[in-house]
Amino acid sequence: MSEDDVKDTEIMVSIDTLPNLIRMGMTKTVEDYLRKKFENALISKIARYGRLPYLMVRLGPFNSLIRETRNLYVDEYYRAAVALCGMTAESMCISIAEERVTDESLKSQLTDPSMDCRKKIEPLKKYLRMIKSASLLHRVLDIRKEYLHLHKTRILPEEVLECMNTLHLAIIAEYGVVPAEKGKVRFATKEDIAQMAKEMGISLE
């Protein structure tokens, strides 16, 4: 393509001038723009937050990941949220292996970050508090695969929410607590998970 061709060609570009404005000392302009942008997005952010379940889980290495995942979903970074769902699922598998597997050789194998997460789930089945957690984790990885490898050309918010809620169910099943009498808490039961799944529209079959 010659220079003349380039001059006469119309192209669409994406521009982000905010960094330049800040460097030019126009911080107030950027601040006003961002405040207006955040205020306009607040209603939709609240709506997305309202679609997530409450979260009360015992502290573990995956806690910061699930909270970051929730934040990404609320901020409408759907593809990133799905990707982090997969990372959280893997972190959860490693946590279960570290805490519950007594065979040191198997534990070493299952806590190896280079091992495919799917291959960790099956050996972990007998260490799970609830057997349904295995199929929930597989479902999370199924959705993650579709988005991570760009098989999905169009992002479906309802599918992203399904991925989020499926991961939540698995975490609550293995590490979650629910309110009990006299201000105390207890570990979630199969009945609790079944009720939560029904409310989320997630199948446990």
N, C-alpha and C positions, 0 to 999 in steps of 0.2 A: 504494500500500500504506500503510495507516494504522499508527500507532505500536503499536496493539494487535496488529495482524497481525505486525509485526516481533518483538514480544515472544514470541509463540507459535510463531515459525518457527525450526526447527533448521537450522543451517548448519554446514558443515565448514570449518575454518580451518587455515591453516598457521602455526605459531608458531616463532620463533627468538628465545629470550630470552638467548642467550649474550652479546650486546653489552651488555645491561642489567646482567647479573651482573658483567661486567668493570668497568663504570663504578661499580658498587656496591662494588668492592673484593674481590669473590669470585673473584679470578683462580685461586686454588688449586682451587676447585670446577670451573671451566671446564677447567683443565689436566688434572685427573683424568678428567673426562668425555671430553675429546679423546684422551687417551692410551689409554683403554679402547676408544674407537671405532676408533682407528688400529690397535691391536693386533688387534682382531676382524677388521679388513679386510685384515690383512697377508697371510694365506694366499691370498685371492683375487687380491690385487695381484701376488703372486709368480707365480701361475698365468698371469695375463694377460701379465706381462713375458716369461714363458717362451714365449709364442706369437709374440713378435716376433723378427725376424731380428737377428743381430749387425749392428752398423753401423760401417763404416770408410769414410769418404768424405773426399775432399779438401775443405779448408775453403772455404766459399762463403757468400754472404749468406743462403742458405736453411737453414744448419745450425741456428741457434737455433730456427727454425720447426719443423723436423722433430723436434728434441728435445722441444720443448713439445708437439707433437702426440703423441709417444710417452707423455709424462707424463699427458696428458689421457686417453689410452686406458687406461693402467695404473690411473688413478684412477676409471675407469668413467664419465667424462664423454663418452659416445659421440657425441652430436650435435655437441658442440664439437670433438671430435677430427676428425670428418668435415669440418666447416667449415674447420678449419685445414689439413686435407689439401689442400683446394682452394687455399688461400692459398699453401701450400708449392709446389704445382705451378706456380702463376703466378710465384712468385719464381724457381723453377728456369728457367722459360722466359725470364724477363728476364735471368737470369745467363748463359744460353747465348747469347742475342742480344748481350749486352755483350761477351762474350769471343770469340765465333766469327764474328760477322757483320762483314764488312769494308765493305760498302756503307753509308755513313753515313746515307743517307736511310732505308733499310730498318731499320737499327739503331735510329734515332730512333723509327720507327713501332712496332717490336716491344718497345721498352723503355718505351713510354707506358703508365702504369698504368691509364689510362681505356679502353684497348683491351681488348675481350673476350678472355679467355685462349684460348678455342677458336680464335679467328682468328689467334692467334700460332703455334699448333702446326703448321699446314700449311706456312707459309713457312719454318719452322725445320727441316723434315724433312731437308733436304740438309746441315744443319749438325750433326745428331745423330750420336753415336758409334755408336748402334744404332737402326735404323729402327723396331724394335718399341717404342721409348720413346714414340713418338707415340700409338699405340693404348693404351698403358698410361696415359698422361696423360689421354686422352679418357675412359677408364673411370673414373678418379678423379673427373673432373668430372661424369660421369653420376650416380655415387652421391651426390656432394656436392649436386647439383641436387635429387635426391629428398628429401634430409634438410633442406636449407636452406629449401626452399619448402614444407616441411611436407606433402609428398605422402605421406610415410611416417607413418602414424598409430601404428605400433608399431616400436620400434627393434629391429633384429635384430643381436645381437652378432657373428654370423658374417659378416654383410655389412659391418659396420664394420671387422672384421679384414681382410676382402678389400680394402677401400679402403686400409687402412694398408699391407698387404703389396704391393699394386699400386703405390702411391707409392714404397715402398722399392725395388722392382725398377727403377723408372724412374730413381731417384736413383743407385742402384748402377751401373746401366747407363751413365749419363753421367758420374758423378763417383766411383764406387766403386773401392776398391782391395781386393785380397785378399792373404792371406799368400803369400809366395814362399819360395824357399830361402834359407838362411843369415840368417834374420831380416829379410829384405827384403820389400817389397810390390810388387805390379804392378797395373796397371789391370785391372778385371774384363773378361772376354771374353764372347763370345756363349755359349760353352759353360758358363761360370760362371753366367750369367743363366738359361740353360735349366735347369740343375740346381737353382738356387734356386727358380725358378718351380715346378718339379716338387715340391720339398719343401713349398712353400707352398700347393700346389693351385691355382695360378694358370695359366690358359690363355694361351699366347702366340700362339694362332691368330688 
